[in-house]
């Protein structure tokens, strides 16, 4: 799972950043949630939802990985032992890898039914199913 920053425009509206990912994945956008309406989910026509968008207030777009686990507290402890740092809340823990990549540890919601690829005019298909982690040669 990953999130893309995406202006949700005060709750009900969303910008071209979200429209692009909706089109690429053939998904609808869930109603905004969170204290400021900053979170939303891309809802595929079939299968489980697995992509999220977030308005961050940061000037630059970015992605971050969500690690879905059965035991959030144990995963947090292990991640910190392996070199991660960060803060969090009991249901949603934001961390940074030793190389500076943001990620979250969240409780697994049982998502297992991957949506089929989106069909494009001319017979092409697309499916967002991978996030490449760019690792610096030496982490600070």
DRENDRENVO-659025 format. One record per atom (N, C-alpha, C, O): residue number from 1; residue in three letters; atom name; y, x, z. Coordinates in nm, 3 decimals. Atoms other than C-alpha are relative to their C-alpha. Layout:
BEGIN
num:residuo:atomo:north:east:up
NUM:ala:CA:Y:X:Z
...
END
This chain:
BEGIN
num:residuo:atomo:north:east:up
1:unk:N:-0.118:0.084:0.000
1:unk:CA:0.000:0.000:0.000
1:unk:C:0.124:0.088:0.000
1:unk:O:0.125:0.195:0.059
2:unk:N:-0.127:-0.072:-0.003
2:unk:CA:0.353:0.113:-0.064
2:unk:C:0.114:-0.099:-0.007
2:unk:O:0.095:-0.214:-0.048
3:unk:N:-0.121:0.082:0.008
3:unk:CA:0.706:-0.024:-0.039
3:unk:C:0.099:0.068:-0.089
3:unk:O:0.110:0.191:-0.091
4:unk:N:-0.112:-0.049:0.077
4:unk:CA:0.992:0.014:-0.280
4:unk:C:0.126:-0.058:0.058
4:unk:O:0.133:-0.179:0.079
5:unk:N:-0.128:0.058:-0.042
5:unk:CA:1.348:-0.020:-0.154
5:unk:C:0.052:-0.092:-0.110
5:unk:O:0.045:-0.059:-0.228
6:unk:N:-0.043:0.098:0.097
6:unk:CA:1.494:-0.322:-0.321
6:unk:C:0.106:-0.088:0.063
6:unk:O:0.075:-0.158:0.160
7:unk:N:-0.100:0.089:-0.058
7:unk:CA:1.822:-0.499:-0.249
7:unk:C:-0.044:-0.145:-0.011
7:unk:O:-0.073:-0.194:-0.120
8:unk:N:0.037:0.142:0.000
8:unk:CA:1.737:-0.854:-0.148
8:unk:C:0.124:-0.088:0.006
8:unk:O:0.112:-0.211:0.013
9:unk:N:-0.126:0.075:0.015
9:unk:CA:2.105:-0.956:-0.159
9:unk:C:0.021:-0.108:0.103
9:unk:O:0.054:-0.221:0.067
10:unk:N:-0.029:0.096:-0.104
10:unk:CA:2.136:-1.129:0.177
10:unk:C:-0.108:-0.105:0.016
10:unk:O:-0.081:-0.212:0.071
11:unk:N:0.109:0.091:-0.027
11:unk:CA:1.800:-1.299:0.175
11:unk:C:-0.065:-0.057:-0.124
11:unk:O:-0.172:-0.011:-0.163
12:unk:N:0.068:0.073:0.105
12:unk:CA:1.728:-1.528:-0.117
12:unk:C:0.010:0.066:-0.137
12:unk:O:-0.075:0.042:-0.223
13:unk:N:-0.017:-0.061:0.131
13:unk:CA:1.855:-1.317:-0.408
13:unk:C:-0.066:0.137:-0.002
13:unk:O:-0.088:0.198:0.102
14:unk:N:0.051:-0.135:0.015
14:unk:CA:1.706:-0.997:-0.542
14:unk:C:0.052:0.056:-0.130
14:unk:O:0.087:-0.018:-0.222
15:unk:N:-0.060:-0.065:0.114
15:unk:CA:1.823:-0.743:-0.794
15:unk:C:-0.100:0.044:-0.104
15:unk:O:-0.219:0.012:-0.095
16:unk:N:0.087:-0.048:0.108
16:unk:CA:1.683:-0.577:-1.105
16:unk:C:-0.110:0.093:0.049
16:unk:O:-0.213:0.106:-0.017
17:unk:N:0.104:-0.087:-0.054
17:unk:CA:1.490:-0.333:-0.886
17:unk:C:-0.128:-0.080:0.028
17:unk:O:-0.238:-0.036:-0.005
18:unk:N:0.116:0.087:-0.028
18:unk:CA:1.262:-0.617:-0.771
18:unk:C:-0.051:-0.066:-0.128
18:unk:O:-0.171:-0.077:-0.148
19:unk:N:0.042:0.066:0.124
19:unk:CA:1.261:-0.791:-1.108
19:unk:C:-0.088:0.091:-0.084
19:unk:O:-0.185:0.044:-0.144
20:unk:N:0.082:-0.095:0.075
20:unk:CA:1.122:-0.476:-1.271
20:unk:C:-0.143:0.001:0.054
20:unk:O:-0.238:-0.013:-0.023
21:unk:N:0.136:-0.008:-0.058
21:unk:CA:0.826:-0.452:-1.026
21:unk:C:-0.072:-0.134:-0.011
21:unk:O:-0.194:-0.137:-0.025
22:unk:N:0.062:0.130:0.022
22:unk:CA:0.766:-0.826:-1.052
22:unk:C:-0.057:-0.008:-0.141
22:unk:O:-0.170:-0.054:-0.159
23:unk:N:0.046:0.006:0.139
23:unk:CA:0.739:-0.796:-1.432
23:unk:C:-0.118:0.093:-0.024
23:unk:O:-0.216:0.053:-0.087
24:unk:N:0.106:-0.098:0.022
24:unk:CA:0.523:-0.483:-1.429
24:unk:C:-0.132:-0.045:0.062
24:unk:O:-0.239:-0.017:0.008
25:unk:N:0.122:0.043:-0.071
25:unk:CA:0.278:-0.642:-1.185
25:unk:C:-0.032:-0.148:-0.023
25:unk:O:-0.131:-0.197:0.031
26:unk:N:0.018:0.144:0.023
26:unk:CA:0.309:-1.004:-1.310
26:unk:C:-0.006:-0.076:0.132
26:unk:O:-0.089:-0.165:0.150
27:unk:N:0.000:0.057:-0.135
27:unk:CA:0.391:-1.100:-0.950
27:unk:C:0.124:-0.085:0.023
27:unk:O:0.227:-0.068:-0.042
28:unk:N:-0.115:0.076:-0.051
28:unk:CA:0.617:-1.353:-0.782
28:unk:C:0.047:0.070:0.127
28:unk:O:-0.026:0.148:0.187
29:unk:N:-0.054:-0.059:-0.122
29:unk:CA:0.840:-1.253:-0.492
29:unk:C:-0.010:-0.100:0.113
29:unk:O:0.031:-0.215:0.099
30:unk:N:0.010:0.088:-0.117
30:unk:CA:0.766:-1.397:-0.150
30:unk:C:0.139:-0.029:0.055
30:unk:O:0.235:0.039:0.019
31:unk:N:-0.128:0.018:-0.069
31:unk:CA:1.044:-1.543:0.061
31:unk:C:0.030:0.125:0.083
31:unk:O:-0.062:0.187:0.137
32:unk:N:-0.036:-0.116:-0.081
32:unk:CA:1.237:-1.264:0.236
32:unk:C:-0.036:-0.023:0.147
32:unk:O:-0.038:-0.136:0.195
33:unk:N:0.028:0.008:-0.143
33:unk:CA:1.144:-1.184:0.595
33:unk:C:0.061:0.122:0.067
33:unk:O:0.112:0.213:0.001
34:unk:N:-0.063:-0.106:-0.077
34:unk:CA:1.263:-0.954:0.869
34:unk:C:0.134:-0.048:0.054
34:unk:O:0.185:-0.152:0.013
35:unk:N:-0.126:0.039:-0.065
35:unk:CA:1.578:-0.965:1.081
35:unk:C:0.112:-0.027:-0.099
35:unk:O:0.191:-0.119:-0.081
36:unk:N:-0.108:0.014:0.100
36:unk:CA:1.805:-0.926:0.777
36:unk:C:-0.052:-0.043:-0.136
36:unk:O:0.019:-0.032:-0.236
37:unk:N:0.058:0.037:0.128
37:unk:CA:1.571:-1.054:0.507
37:unk:C:-0.029:0.120:-0.086
37:unk:O:-0.029:0.111:-0.209
38:unk:N:0.017:-0.124:0.073
38:unk:CA:1.499:-0.694:0.411
38:unk:C:-0.138:0.021:-0.059
38:unk:O:-0.155:0.108:-0.145
39:unk:N:0.137:-0.018:0.049
39:unk:CA:1.124:-0.731:0.345
39:unk:C:-0.042:-0.117:-0.088
39:unk:O:-0.001:-0.231:-0.067
40:unk:N:0.064:0.103:0.081
40:unk:CA:0.936:-0.921:0.076
40:unk:C:-0.131:0.058:-0.054
40:unk:O:-0.152:0.180:-0.051
41:unk:N:0.129:-0.039:0.054
41:unk:CA:0.590:-0.911:-0.079
41:unk:C:-0.008:-0.044:-0.146
41:unk:O:0.038:-0.153:-0.180
42:unk:N:0.027:0.039:0.137
42:unk:CA:0.497:-0.909:-0.447
42:unk:C:-0.132:-0.075:-0.001
42:unk:O:-0.236:-0.019:0.035
43:unk:N:0.116:0.089:-0.005
43:unk:CA:0.252:-1.199:-0.485
43:unk:C:-0.065:-0.011:-0.137
43:unk:O:-0.008:-0.070:-0.228
44:unk:N:0.067:0.009:0.131
44:unk:CA:-0.001:-1.161:-0.769
44:unk:C:-0.051:-0.142:-0.024
44:unk:O:-0.068:-0.218:0.072
45:unk:N:0.050:0.135:0.029
45:unk:CA:-0.125:-1.475:-0.949
45:unk:C:-0.139:-0.024:0.058
45:unk:O:-0.171:-0.136:0.097
46:unk:N:0.132:0.009:-0.064
46:unk:CA:-0.479:-1.403:-0.820
46:unk:C:-0.023:0.129:0.077
46:unk:O:0.041:0.231:0.049
47:unk:N:0.029:-0.118:-0.081
47:unk:CA:-0.620:-1.159:-0.567
47:unk:C:0.097:0.012:0.117
47:unk:O:0.190:-0.068:0.132
48:unk:N:-0.082:-0.021:-0.119
48:unk:CA:-0.466:-1.026:-0.249
48:unk:C:0.129:0.074:-0.033
48:unk:O:0.131:0.163:-0.118
49:unk:N:-0.127:-0.072:0.011
49:unk:CA:-0.104:-0.917:-0.223
49:unk:C:-0.016:0.136:0.065
49:unk:O:-0.074:0.148:0.172
50:unk:N:0.013:-0.134:-0.057
50:unk:CA:-0.079:-0.543:-0.167
50:unk:C:0.124:0.087:-0.023
50:unk:O:0.125:0.203:0.017
51:unk:N:-0.123:-0.075:0.022
51:unk:CA:0.271:-0.436:-0.275
51:unk:C:0.115:-0.068:0.072
51:unk:O:0.131:-0.190:0.067
52:unk:N:-0.114:0.051:-0.076
52:unk:CA:0.580:-0.474:-0.059
52:unk:C:0.128:0.065:-0.052
52:unk:O:0.125:0.175:-0.106
53:unk:N:-0.132:-0.056:0.031
53:unk:CA:0.951:-0.422:-0.124
53:unk:C:0.086:-0.010:0.124
53:unk:O:0.065:-0.097:0.209
54:unk:N:-0.083:-0.006:-0.119
54:unk:CA:1.217:-0.336:0.128
54:unk:C:0.140:0.045:-0.036
54:unk:O:0.157:0.140:-0.113
55:unk:N:-0.139:-0.045:0.010
55:unk:CA:1.596:-0.314:0.136
55:unk:C:0.020:0.095:0.116
55:unk:O:0.006:0.057:0.232
56:unk:N:-0.009:-0.101:-0.106
56:unk:CA:1.659:0.008:0.327
56:unk:C:0.142:0.032:0.042
56:unk:O:0.163:0.081:0.153
57:unk:N:-0.135:-0.043:-0.029
57:unk:CA:2.034:0.056:0.313
57:unk:C:0.023:0.146:-0.037
57:unk:O:0.136:0.195:-0.025
58:unk:N:-0.013:-0.138:0.045
58:unk:CA:1.966:0.410:0.186
58:unk:C:0.057:0.002:-0.141
58:unk:O:0.032:-0.090:-0.218
59:unk:N:-0.057:-0.005:0.135
59:unk:CA:2.156:0.520:-0.124
59:unk:C:-0.103:0.030:-0.108
59:unk:O:-0.081:-0.002:-0.225
60:unk:N:0.100:-0.040:0.100
60:unk:CA:1.842:0.651:-0.296
60:unk:C:-0.125:-0.086:0.011
60:unk:O:-0.166:-0.124:0.121
61:unk:N:0.128:0.072:0.002
61:unk:CA:1.529:0.464:-0.400
61:unk:C:-0.109:0.097:0.045
61:unk:O:-0.099:0.218:0.025
62:unk:N:0.113:-0.082:-0.043
62:unk:CA:1.202:0.589:-0.252
62:unk:C:-0.121:-0.088:0.019
62:unk:O:-0.111:-0.211:0.019
63:unk:N:0.125:0.069:-0.033
63:unk:CA:0.844:0.492:-0.186
63:unk:C:-0.053:0.056:0.131
63:unk:O:-0.026:0.170:0.166
64:unk:N:0.076:-0.053:-0.112
64:unk:CA:0.641:0.520:0.128
64:unk:C:-0.132:-0.074:0.011
64:unk:O:-0.142:-0.193:-0.020
65:unk:N:0.137:0.048:-0.008
65:unk:CA:0.275:0.470:0.192
65:unk:C:-0.021:-0.081:0.127
65:unk:O:0.032:-0.046:0.232
66:unk:N:0.046:0.075:-0.117
66:unk:CA:0.131:0.207:0.427
66:unk:C:-0.149:0.029:0.016
66:unk:O:-0.228:0.001:-0.074
67:unk:N:0.141:-0.022:-0.031
67:unk:CA:-0.197:0.312:0.587
67:unk:C:-0.047:-0.118:0.083
67:unk:O:-0.001:-0.139:0.195
68:unk:N:0.054:0.117:-0.069
68:unk:CA:-0.390:-0.001:0.685
68:unk:C:-0.123:0.041:0.078
68:unk:O:-0.219:0.092:0.022
69:unk:N:0.107:-0.045:-0.090
69:unk:CA:-0.615:0.062:0.983
69:unk:C:-0.039:-0.112:0.095
69:unk:O:0.037:-0.207:0.116
70:unk:N:0.045:0.097:-0.100
70:unk:CA:-0.820:-0.136:1.234
70:unk:C:0.066:0.022:0.135
70:unk:O:0.097:-0.075:0.205
71:unk:N:-0.055:-0.033:-0.130
71:unk:CA:-0.677:0.046:1.536
71:unk:C:0.128:0.081:-0.019
71:unk:O:0.123:0.202:-0.039
72:unk:N:-0.129:-0.065:0.025
72:unk:CA:-0.306:0.125:1.499
72:unk:C:0.028:0.110:0.102
72:unk:O:0.071:0.219:0.065
73:unk:N:-0.030:-0.097:-0.104
73:unk:CA:-0.274:0.304:1.831
73:unk:C:-0.082:0.128:-0.017
73:unk:O:-0.028:0.237:-0.002
74:unk:N:0.086:-0.117:0.021
74:unk:CA:-0.571:0.538:1.761
74:unk:C:0.044:0.077:-0.125
74:unk:O:0.044:0.200:-0.124
75:unk:N:-0.044:-0.066:0.122
75:unk:CA:-0.446:0.610:1.407
75:unk:C:0.131:0.073:0.022
75:unk:O:0.150:0.183:-0.029
76:unk:N:-0.127:-0.065:-0.033
76:unk:CA:-0.097:0.689:1.539
76:unk:C:-0.026:0.129:0.076
76:unk:O:0.031:0.234:0.044
77:unk:N:0.032:-0.118:-0.081
77:unk:CA:-0.240:0.930:1.796
77:unk:C:-0.059:0.111:-0.088
77:unk:O:-0.021:0.227:-0.076
78:unk:N:0.063:-0.099:0.088
78:unk:CA:-0.455:1.103:1.532
78:unk:C:0.101:0.059:-0.099
78:unk:O:0.099:0.179:-0.124
79:unk:N:-0.101:-0.049:0.094
79:unk:CA:-0.165:1.127:1.284
79:unk:C:0.093:0.101:0.067
79:unk:O:0.127:0.203:0.008
80:unk:N:-0.087:-0.092:-0.074
80:unk:CA:0.056:1.291:1.548
80:unk:C:-0.074:0.130:0.030
80:unk:O:-0.015:0.238:0.021
81:unk:N:0.080:-0.121:-0.024
81:unk:CA:-0.225:1.532:1.639
81:unk:C:-0.012:0.086:-0.126
81:unk:O:-0.023:0.208:-0.118
82:unk:N:0.010:-0.072:0.128
82:unk:CA:-0.244:1.625:1.270
82:unk:C:0.134:0.052:-0.050
82:unk:O:0.140:0.119:-0.153
83:unk:N:-0.130:-0.055:0.035
83:unk:CA:0.129:1.702:1.256
83:unk:C:0.107:-0.100:-0.040
83:unk:O:0.219:-0.059:-0.070
84:unk:N:-0.100:0.101:0.034
84:unk:CA:0.306:1.371:1.181
84:unk:C:0.099:-0.015:0.115
84:unk:O:0.068:0.014:0.231
85:unk:N:-0.100:0.029:-0.103
85:unk:CA:0.623:1.279:1.365
85:unk:C:0.063:-0.134:-0.034
85:unk:O:0.053:-0.182:-0.147
86:unk:N:-0.068:0.124:0.027
86:unk:CA:0.819:0.960:1.403
86:unk:C:0.002:-0.093:0.117
86:unk:O:-0.039:-0.058:0.228
87:unk:N:-0.010:0.103:-0.101
87:unk:CA:0.880:0.646:1.595
87:unk:C:-0.057:-0.128:-0.056
87:unk:O:-0.087:-0.137:-0.175
88:unk:N:0.050:0.127:0.050
88:unk:CA:0.758:0.294:1.574
88:unk:C:-0.002:-0.107:0.105
88:unk:O:0.038:-0.087:0.220
89:unk:N:0.018:0.116:-0.085
89:unk:CA:0.692:-0.042:1.719
89:unk:C:-0.148:-0.032:0.002
89:unk:O:-0.221:0.013:-0.086
90:unk:N:0.145:0.024:-0.010
90:unk:CA:0.352:-0.172:1.829
90:unk:C:-0.065:-0.053:-0.126
90:unk:O:-0.180:-0.019:-0.153
91:unk:N:0.063:0.059:0.119
91:unk:CA:0.291:-0.367:1.505
91:unk:C:0.030:0.076:-0.128
91:unk:O:-0.030:0.047:-0.232
92:unk:N:-0.043:-0.066:0.124
92:unk:CA:0.455:-0.128:1.257
92:unk:C:0.057:0.137:0.036
92:unk:O:0.168:0.146:0.088
93:unk:N:-0.039:-0.133:-0.045
93:unk:CA:0.475:0.246:1.312
93:unk:C:0.045:0.086:-0.117
93:unk:O:-0.034:0.114:-0.208
94:unk:N:-0.054:-0.084:0.105
94:unk:CA:0.699:0.458:1.090
94:unk:C:-0.014:0.147:0.036
94:unk:O:0.026:0.188:0.145
95:unk:N:0.026:-0.142:-0.024
95:unk:CA:0.603:0.824:1.060
95:unk:C:0.048:0.084:-0.117
95:unk:O:0.082:0.032:-0.223
96:unk:N:-0.029:-0.096:0.106
96:unk:CA:0.682:1.134:0.858
96:unk:C:-0.108:0.106:0.003
96:unk:O:-0.142:0.158:0.109
97:unk:N:0.103:-0.103:0.009
97:unk:CA:0.416:1.374:0.735
97:unk:C:0.063:0.136:0.024
97:unk:O:0.185:0.149:0.019
98:unk:N:-0.056:-0.134:-0.017
98:unk:CA:0.454:1.748:0.803
98:unk:C:0.080:0.046:-0.122
98:unk:O:0.169:0.131:-0.108
99:unk:N:-0.075:-0.035:0.121
99:unk:CA:0.580:1.777:0.441
99:unk:C:0.124:-0.085:-0.022
99:unk:O:0.194:-0.066:-0.121
100:unk:N:-0.121:0.081:0.010
100:unk:CA:0.855:1.518:0.501
100:unk:C:-0.016:-0.133:-0.069
100:unk:O:0.085:-0.199:-0.097
101:unk:N:0.022:0.127:0.068
101:unk:CA:0.694:1.215:0.333
101:unk:C:-0.011:-0.114:0.101
101:unk:O:-0.090:-0.106:0.195
102:unk:N:0.009:0.112:-0.093
102:unk:CA:0.754:0.882:0.509
102:unk:C:-0.126:-0.083:-0.025
102:unk:O:-0.168:-0.101:-0.139
103:unk:N:0.112:0.092:0.011
103:unk:CA:0.457:0.656:0.581
103:unk:C:-0.004:-0.086:0.126
103:unk:O:0.058:-0.053:0.227
104:unk:N:0.015:0.092:-0.113
104:unk:CA:0.366:0.369:0.811
104:unk:C:-0.148:-0.021:0.029
104:unk:O:-0.232:-0.013:-0.060
105:unk:N:0.133:0.040:-0.042
105:unk:CA:0.056:0.282:1.006
105:unk:C:0.010:-0.147:0.039
105:unk:O:0.087:-0.182:0.129
106:unk:N:-0.006:0.145:-0.026
106:unk:CA:-0.005:-0.095:1.005
106:unk:C:-0.141:-0.055:0.018
106:unk:O:-0.239:0.001:-0.032
107:unk:N:0.130:0.064:-0.022
107:unk:CA:-0.284:-0.324:1.116
107:unk:C:-0.052:-0.057:-0.131
107:unk:O:0.021:-0.123:-0.205
108:unk:N:0.064:0.049:0.122
108:unk:CA:-0.527:-0.404:0.835
108:unk:C:-0.005:-0.151:0.001
108:unk:O:-0.046:-0.212:0.100
109:unk:N:0.000:0.145:0.012
109:unk:CA:-0.489:-0.761:0.715
109:unk:C:-0.120:-0.055:-0.075
109:unk:O:-0.125:-0.174:-0.103
110:unk:N:0.120:0.046:0.069
110:unk:CA:-0.825:-0.775:0.538
110:unk:C:0.013:-0.011:-0.150
110:unk:O:-0.074:-0.069:-0.215
111:unk:N:-0.016:0.007:0.144
111:unk:CA:-0.687:-0.740:0.186
111:unk:C:-0.111:0.079:-0.069
111:unk:O:-0.128:0.199:-0.044
112:unk:N:0.113:-0.067:0.067
112:unk:CA:-0.987:-0.661:-0.034
112:unk:C:-0.017:-0.043:-0.145
112:unk:O:-0.088:0.024:-0.221
113:unk:N:0.017:0.053:0.135
113:unk:CA:-0.958:-0.867:-0.353
113:unk:C:0.114:0.051:-0.088
113:unk:O:0.222:-0.008:-0.091
114:unk:N:-0.103:-0.060:0.084
114:unk:CA:-0.766:-0.647:-0.599
114:unk:C:0.031:-0.092:-0.117
114:unk:O:-0.059:-0.140:-0.185
115:unk:N:-0.038:0.083:0.114
115:unk:CA:-0.567:-0.845:-0.855
115:unk:C:-0.038:0.068:-0.132
115:unk:O:-0.047:0.190:-0.138
116:unk:N:0.028:-0.059:0.131
116:unk:CA:-0.655:-0.797:-1.223
116:unk:C:0.128:0.060:-0.058
116:unk:O:0.238:0.027:-0.012
117:unk:N:-0.120:-0.056:0.065
117:unk:CA:-0.419:-0.594:-1.445
117:unk:C:0.085:-0.109:-0.064
117:unk:O:0.035:-0.213:-0.107
118:unk:N:-0.091:0.091:0.068
118:unk:CA:-0.112:-0.768:-1.582
118:unk:C:-0.014:0.022:-0.151
118:unk:O:-0.024:0.136:-0.197
119:unk:N:0.012:-0.008:0.147
119:unk:CA:-0.140:-0.847:-1.955
119:unk:C:0.138:0.008:-0.062
119:unk:O:0.231:-0.060:-0.020
120:unk:N:-0.125:-0.019:0.071
120:unk:CA:0.135:-0.734:-2.190
120:unk:C:-0.013:-0.049:-0.144
120:unk:O:-0.123:-0.052:-0.198
121:unk:N:0.006:0.035:0.142
121:unk:CA:0.228:-0.856:-2.539
121:unk:C:-0.058:0.117:-0.079
121:unk:O:-0.024:0.233:-0.053
122:unk:N:0.062:-0.104:0.080
122:unk:CA:0.023:-0.664:-2.793
122:unk:C:-0.130:0.051:0.059
122:unk:O:-0.191:0.143:0.004
123:unk:N:0.130:-0.035:-0.055
123:unk:CA:-0.282:-0.637:-2.569
123:unk:C:0.000:0.106:0.110
123:unk:O:-0.107:0.135:0.164
124:unk:N:-0.004:-0.100:-0.106
124:unk:CA:-0.164:-0.374:-2.318
124:unk:C:-0.018:-0.063:0.138
124:unk:O:0.001:-0.183:0.156
125:unk:N:0.017:0.044:-0.139
125:unk:CA:-0.234:-0.399:-1.946
125:unk:C:0.061:0.102:0.094
125:unk:O:0.073:0.220:0.059
126:unk:N:-0.048:-0.093:-0.102
126:unk:CA:-0.087:-0.249:-1.629
126:unk:C:-0.043:-0.048:0.138
126:unk:O:-0.055:-0.167:0.164
127:unk:N:0.039:0.029:-0.138
127:unk:CA:-0.192:-0.227:-1.266
127:unk:C:0.054:0.114:0.087
127:unk:O:0.020:0.230:0.065
128:unk:N:-0.046:-0.101:-0.094
128:unk:CA:-0.009:-0.045:-0.988
128:unk:C:-0.112:0.019:0.102
128:unk:O:-0.138:-0.069:0.184
129:unk:N:0.113:-0.021:-0.090
129:unk:CA:-0.301:0.111:-0.803
129:unk:C:-0.005:0.141:0.057
129:unk:O:-0.104:0.181:0.117
130:unk:N:0.002:-0.139:-0.046
130:unk:CA:-0.200:0.466:-0.718
130:unk:C:0.142:0.044:0.033
130:unk:O:0.237:0.006:-0.035
131:unk:N:-0.127:-0.062:-0.035
131:unk:CA:0.082:0.653:-0.547
131:unk:C:-0.026:0.150:0.007
131:unk:O:-0.109:0.194:0.087
132:unk:N:0.015:-0.146:-0.001
132:unk:CA:0.109:1.027:-0.619
132:unk:C:0.091:0.059:0.106
132:unk:O:0.211:0.032:0.107
133:unk:N:-0.078:-0.065:-0.105
133:unk:CA:0.222:1.230:-0.319
133:unk:C:0.039:0.139:-0.047
133:unk:O:-0.047:0.224:-0.068
134:unk:N:-0.049:-0.131:0.040
134:unk:CA:0.439:1.524:-0.423
134:unk:C:0.014:0.086:0.126
134:unk:O:0.100:0.059:0.210
135:unk:N:0.004:-0.084:-0.118
135:unk:CA:0.367:1.795:-0.167
135:unk:C:0.075:0.130:-0.029
135:unk:O:0.046:0.198:-0.127
136:unk:N:-0.071:-0.126:0.024
136:unk:CA:0.612:2.087:-0.134
136:unk:C:-0.093:0.120:0.024
136:unk:O:-0.191:0.109:0.098
137:unk:N:0.086:-0.118:-0.015
137:unk:CA:0.464:2.441:-0.159
137:unk:C:-0.021:0.039:0.147
137:unk:O:-0.133:0.068:0.188
138:unk:N:0.011:-0.029:-0.143
138:unk:CA:0.539:2.508:0.209
138:unk:C:0.088:-0.098:0.074
138:unk:O:0.209:-0.106:0.049
139:unk:N:-0.078:0.095:-0.078
139:unk:CA:0.645:2.241:0.451
139:unk:C:0.085:0.077:0.101
139:unk:O:0.040:0.178:0.156
140:unk:N:-0.086:-0.068:-0.098
140:unk:CA:0.939:2.339:0.675
140:unk:C:-0.059:-0.005:0.139
140:unk:O:0.001:0.047:0.234
END
